[in-house]
């Protein structure tokens, strides 16, 4: 049975949120903030010179996980965030909802890589996948039951990860590896995407209460990943020492490291976009969780294997860039070579009119 496309009549919620409630929701604690370093287009991938032994410090110099790539960009103090038009907000929400359908249909989309959960599929992401599949195939006869399932799964996920210390069922975030950190954040994001925009009042109330939780989980995920020197191993095993036992080749290890890093950054940006669309629609005040670097050129995310990805890296610049560096982006990547994720990120940040001036075609503008 084909997965139904995102509803064309997706609308942004109009119920007001009080100023005190908005302040509570938008509060973020101790996010890692830093100024972007110099732009570094060089890939620096020398596969021939790397052994198949245990990863070493050279991993930190790779183009996609050097320390500056984990910095979060915030709007400078005193500078206002560009207001987003209703059309821009609707474009972002409709696009991301369409990506949820892609994930159900093919187990991948522009922020969930096709290799991300191939070897390890945490229970939280399995629950979210099944709940989403039920939601997309709902009908008037069963939708209330499906709403209850989504409500229960979201609450269970949050409660399990926020129980007091010492509780038998509590999940200690310090014991989670980078893949689990990302999986629980993506699972909660799925529930939030459903709850904030479906129109069911109960689901929306629960999803709204989980905004600070998701922000906190994303921060924890970034902090954990930025301190790891063996990201690629976690796609196969929770123990880095088992990389050799799993016979993960060095080329695949590097590719998997990029997949986990890129998936995390893209998820951060999707969370930022969706929450910005929701909170801005409440009272018109622009909101931004912060930006991160991402790979903007088509052909890297879509690579079917480590060898194809490696060859792509050696042939052309991947377009790893900040949204604050669009001049450098277009100097390196032509508008027609941007991937779908880059188009969404640029669209929600700068607006559809600016996208047209740059000559960037989107599904929305081409329809």
C-alpha positions as CSV (number, residue, x, y, z in Angstrom):
1,X,0.0,0.0,0.0
2,X,1.6,3.3,-1.0
3,X,2.3,5.8,1.7
4,X,0.0,8.8,1.5
5,X,1.7,12.1,0.7
6,X,1.8,15.0,3.1
7,X,-1.5,16.8,3.1
8,X,-1.5,19.8,0.8
9,X,-3.8,21.7,3.2
10,X,-1.3,21.6,6.1
11,X,-2.0,24.7,8.1
12,X,-0.1,26.3,11.0
13,X,-1.8,26.3,14.4
14,X,-3.3,29.6,15.3
15,X,-4.1,29.1,19.0
16,X,-2.3,31.7,21.1
17,X,0.4,30.9,23.6
18,X,0.9,33.2,26.6
19,X,4.1,35.3,26.9
20,X,5.1,33.4,30.0
21,X,4.4,30.0,28.4
22,X,6.4,31.0,25.3
23,X,9.3,32.1,27.5
24,X,9.2,28.8,29.4
25,X,9.2,26.8,26.2
26,X,11.9,28.7,24.4
27,X,14.4,28.6,27.4
28,X,17.5,26.6,26.6
29,X,20.2,25.9,29.1
30,X,23.9,25.9,28.5
31,X,23.9,25.3,24.8
32,X,27.4,25.2,23.4
33,X,28.0,28.5,21.7
34,X,31.0,29.6,19.7
35,X,32.1,31.8,16.8
36,X,32.6,30.0,13.5
37,X,36.2,29.5,12.6
38,X,37.8,30.1,9.2
39,X,36.1,28.4,6.3
40,X,37.8,25.1,5.4
41,X,36.9,23.7,2.0
42,X,39.7,21.2,2.0
43,X,38.6,17.7,2.5
44,X,41.9,16.3,3.8
45,X,40.8,12.6,3.3
46,X,43.9,10.5,2.6
47,X,42.5,6.9,2.6
48,X,45.7,5.5,1.2
49,X,47.8,6.7,4.1
50,X,45.4,5.3,6.8
51,X,45.9,1.9,8.3
52,X,43.1,-0.5,9.3
53,X,44.1,-0.2,13.0
54,X,42.4,1.6,15.8
55,X,41.3,5.2,15.0
56,X,43.8,7.8,16.1
57,X,44.0,11.6,16.6
58,X,43.9,12.2,12.8
59,X,40.2,11.7,13.0
60,X,39.8,15.2,14.5
61,X,41.3,16.8,11.4
62,X,38.8,15.3,9.0
63,X,36.6,17.8,7.3
64,X,33.3,16.7,8.8
65,X,34.2,16.3,12.5
66,X,36.9,18.9,13.2
67,X,36.1,20.8,16.4
68,X,34.8,23.9,14.6
69,X,32.1,21.8,12.8
70,X,30.3,21.2,16.0
71,X,29.9,24.9,16.9
72,X,26.3,26.1,17.1
73,X,25.6,29.5,15.4
74,X,23.3,31.9,17.2
75,X,22.1,35.2,16.1
76,X,24.4,37.9,17.5
77,X,23.1,39.8,20.5
78,X,21.2,42.9,19.4
79,X,20.5,41.6,15.9
80,X,17.0,40.6,15.1
81,X,16.0,37.3,13.4
82,X,14.6,37.8,10.0
83,X,10.8,37.5,10.1
84,X,9.4,34.4,8.3
85,X,6.4,34.7,6.1
86,X,3.4,32.3,6.4
87,X,4.4,30.9,3.0
88,X,8.0,30.2,4.2
89,X,6.7,28.5,7.3
90,X,4.2,26.4,5.4
91,X,6.9,25.3,3.0
92,X,9.1,24.1,5.8
93,X,6.4,22.2,7.6
94,X,4.9,20.6,4.4
95,X,8.4,19.6,3.2
96,X,9.4,17.9,6.5
97,X,6.0,16.1,6.7
98,X,6.7,14.8,3.3
99,X,10.0,13.5,4.5
100,X,8.3,11.5,7.2
101,X,6.4,9.7,4.5
102,X,9.7,9.0,2.7
103,X,11.1,7.4,5.9
104,X,8.1,5.1,6.3
105,X,8.2,4.1,2.6
106,X,12.0,3.6,2.2
107,X,13.4,3.9,5.8
108,X,15.4,7.0,4.8
109,X,14.9,10.6,4.1
110,X,17.0,13.8,4.0
111,X,17.7,13.7,7.7
112,X,17.6,10.0,8.4
113,X,20.3,8.3,6.3
114,X,19.6,4.9,4.7
115,X,22.6,3.3,6.6
116,X,21.9,5.0,10.0
117,X,19.9,2.2,11.5
118,X,20.9,-0.7,9.2
119,X,22.9,-2.6,11.8
120,X,21.5,-1.1,15.1
121,X,17.8,-0.1,15.3
122,X,17.1,1.1,18.9
123,X,13.7,0.3,20.2
124,X,12.7,4.0,20.6
125,X,13.2,4.6,16.8
126,X,11.3,1.3,16.0
127,X,8.4,2.5,18.1
128,X,8.4,5.9,16.4
129,X,8.5,4.3,13.0
130,X,5.5,2.0,13.7
131,X,3.5,4.8,15.3
132,X,4.2,7.1,12.3
133,X,3.2,4.3,9.8
134,X,-0.1,3.8,11.7
135,X,-0.6,7.6,11.7
136,X,0.0,8.0,8.0
137,X,-2.5,5.2,7.2
138,X,-5.2,6.3,9.7
139,X,-8.8,6.6,8.9
140,X,-11.8,8.1,10.7
141,X,-12.6,4.8,12.3
142,X,-9.2,4.2,13.9
143,X,-7.6,7.6,14.3
144,X,-8.5,8.1,18.0
145,X,-6.8,4.8,18.8
146,X,-3.8,5.8,16.8
147,X,-3.7,9.2,18.6
148,X,-3.7,7.3,21.9
149,X,-0.8,5.1,20.8
150,X,1.3,8.2,19.7
151,X,0.5,9.9,23.0
152,X,1.5,6.9,25.1
153,X,4.7,6.3,23.1
154,X,5.8,9.9,23.4
155,X,5.1,10.0,27.1
156,X,6.8,6.7,27.7
157,X,9.9,7.9,25.8
158,X,10.2,11.1,27.8
159,X,9.4,9.6,31.2
160,X,11.9,6.8,30.8
161,X,14.6,9.4,30.1
162,X,13.6,11.9,32.8
163,X,13.0,9.7,35.8
164,X,14.8,10.6,39.1
165,X,18.2,9.1,39.7
166,X,17.9,5.7,41.3
167,X,14.7,4.7,39.5
168,X,15.0,1.2,38.1
169,X,13.7,2.1,34.7
170,X,15.6,5.4,34.4
171,X,17.9,5.9,31.3
172,X,21.1,7.6,32.4
173,X,22.1,9.9,29.5
174,X,25.8,9.6,30.4
175,X,25.6,5.9,29.5
176,X,24.1,6.5,26.1
177,X,26.3,6.2,23.0
178,X,26.0,8.8,20.2
179,X,23.6,6.6,18.1
180,X,21.2,6.2,21.0
181,X,21.4,9.9,21.7
182,X,20.4,10.6,18.1
183,X,17.7,7.9,18.0
184,X,15.8,9.1,21.0
185,X,15.9,12.7,19.7
186,X,14.7,11.6,16.2
187,X,11.9,9.5,17.8
188,X,10.7,12.5,19.9
189,X,11.0,14.7,16.8
190,X,8.6,12.3,14.9
191,X,6.1,12.5,17.7
192,X,6.5,16.3,17.9
193,X,6.0,16.7,14.1
194,X,2.7,14.8,14.4
195,X,1.5,16.5,17.6
196,X,2.3,20.1,16.8
197,X,0.6,20.1,13.4
198,X,-2.1,17.5,13.4
199,X,-4.8,19.6,15.0
200,X,-5.6,17.2,17.8
201,X,-5.6,19.4,20.9
202,X,-4.4,16.7,23.3
203,X,-1.5,15.7,21.0
204,X,-0.5,19.3,20.5
205,X,-0.5,20.0,24.2
206,X,1.8,17.1,24.9
207,X,4.1,17.9,21.9
208,X,4.4,21.5,23.1
209,X,5.4,20.4,26.6
210,X,8.2,18.3,25.1
211,X,9.8,21.2,23.2
212,X,12.3,21.9,26.0
213,X,13.0,18.2,26.4
214,X,13.9,17.8,22.7
215,X,16.1,20.8,22.8
216,X,18.0,19.4,25.8
217,X,18.3,16.0,24.1
218,X,19.7,17.6,21.0
219,X,22.3,19.5,23.0
220,X,23.3,16.3,24.8
221,X,23.6,14.5,21.5
222,X,25.9,17.2,20.0
223,X,28.0,17.3,23.2
224,X,28.4,13.5,23.2
225,X,29.2,13.2,19.5
226,X,31.7,16.1,19.5
227,X,33.8,14.3,22.1
228,X,33.8,10.9,20.3
229,X,36.7,9.9,18.1
230,X,35.0,6.7,16.9
231,X,31.6,7.8,15.6
232,X,31.5,5.2,12.8
233,X,31.8,2.3,15.2
234,X,28.5,3.1,16.9
235,X,26.5,2.4,13.8
236,X,27.5,-1.2,14.2
237,X,28.1,-1.7,17.9
238,X,27.7,0.1,21.2
239,X,31.3,-0.9,22.0
240,X,34.1,0.8,20.0
241,X,36.4,-2.1,20.8
242,X,34.2,-4.4,18.7
243,X,34.9,-2.5,15.4
244,X,37.6,-5.0,14.4
245,X,35.4,-7.9,15.4
246,X,32.7,-6.7,13.2
247,X,35.3,-6.4,10.3
248,X,34.3,-2.8,9.6
249,X,36.7,-1.6,6.9
250,X,38.5,1.7,7.3
251,X,36.7,3.2,4.4
252,X,33.3,2.1,5.8
253,X,34.3,3.4,9.2
254,X,35.1,6.9,7.8
255,X,31.8,6.8,5.8
256,X,29.8,5.8,8.9
257,X,31.4,8.5,11.0
258,X,30.3,11.1,8.4
259,X,26.8,9.6,8.3
260,X,26.3,9.8,12.1
261,X,27.8,13.3,12.3
262,X,25.8,14.6,9.3
263,X,22.5,13.0,10.5
264,X,22.9,14.6,13.9
265,X,23.5,18.1,12.4
266,X,20.6,17.7,10.0
267,X,18.3,16.6,12.8
268,X,19.4,19.7,14.8
269,X,18.4,21.9,11.9
270,X,15.1,20.2,11.3
271,X,14.3,20.6,15.0
272,X,15.2,24.3,14.7
273,X,13.1,24.8,11.6
274,X,10.0,23.0,12.9
275,X,10.0,24.6,16.3
276,X,10.6,28.0,14.7
277,X,7.6,27.5,12.4
278,X,5.4,26.5,15.3
279,X,6.5,29.2,17.8
280,X,6.5,31.9,15.2
281,X,3.0,31.0,14.2
282,X,1.8,31.6,17.7
283,X,2.5,35.3,18.1
284,X,4.7,36.3,15.1
285,X,7.9,36.5,17.1
286,X,10.8,35.0,15.2
287,X,12.5,32.1,17.0
288,X,15.8,30.2,16.3
289,X,17.4,27.3,18.1
290,X,20.6,27.9,16.3
291,X,22.4,26.7,13.2
292,X,25.0,24.0,12.5
293,X,27.1,23.1,9.5
294,X,25.8,20.6,7.0
295,X,26.8,19.0,3.6
296,X,25.0,20.9,0.9
297,X,26.1,19.3,-2.3
298,X,23.9,16.6,-3.9
299,X,25.5,13.2,-4.3
300,X,27.1,12.7,-0.8
301,X,24.0,11.9,1.3
302,X,22.7,9.7,-1.6
303,X,25.9,7.7,-2.1
304,X,25.0,4.0,-1.9
305,X,28.3,2.8,-0.5
306,X,31.5,3.8,1.2
307,X,33.5,3.5,-2.1
308,X,31.0,5.8,-4.0
309,X,31.1,8.3,-1.1
310,X,34.9,8.2,-1.0
311,X,35.1,8.7,-4.7
312,X,32.7,11.7,-4.5
313,X,34.9,13.2,-1.7
314,X,38.0,13.0,-3.9
315,X,36.2,14.5,-7.0
316,X,34.4,17.5,-5.6
317,X,33.8,19.7,-2.6
318,X,30.9,18.5,-0.4
319,X,29.7,22.0,0.4
320,X,30.0,21.7,4.2
321,X,28.9,25.2,5.2
322,X,27.2,27.3,7.7
323,X,24.0,29.2,6.9
324,X,25.9,32.3,7.8
325,X,28.2,31.7,4.9
326,X,25.9,31.6,1.9
327,X,28.4,33.7,-0.1
328,X,31.0,31.0,0.3
329,X,28.4,28.3,-0.3
330,X,27.4,29.6,-3.8
331,X,31.1,30.2,-4.6
332,X,31.7,26.5,-4.1
333,X,28.3,24.9,-5.1
334,X,26.1,25.9,-8.0
335,X,22.4,26.3,-7.1
336,X,21.4,23.4,-9.3
337,X,23.8,21.1,-7.3
338,X,22.3,21.8,-3.9
339,X,20.6,18.8,-2.3
340,X,17.1,18.8,-1.0
341,X,18.1,19.4,2.6
342,X,20.1,22.5,1.7
343,X,17.1,23.9,-0.1
344,X,15.0,23.5,3.0
345,X,17.6,25.0,5.3
346,X,18.1,28.0,3.0
347,X,14.3,28.4,2.4
348,X,13.4,28.5,6.1
349,X,16.3,30.8,6.9
350,X,16.2,33.3,4.0
351,X,12.8,32.9,2.5
352,X,11.4,31.6,-0.8
353,X,11.8,35.0,-2.5
354,X,15.6,35.0,-1.8
355,X,15.8,31.4,-3.0
356,X,14.3,32.6,-6.4
357,X,16.9,35.4,-6.6
358,X,19.7,32.8,-6.1
359,X,18.2,30.6,-8.8
360,X,17.5,27.7,-6.4
361,X,14.6,25.6,-7.6
362,X,12.4,23.9,-5.1
363,X,9.4,21.5,-5.4
364,X,7.2,24.3,-4.1
365,X,8.4,26.9,-6.6
366,X,8.4,24.5,-9.5
367,X,4.8,23.3,-9.0
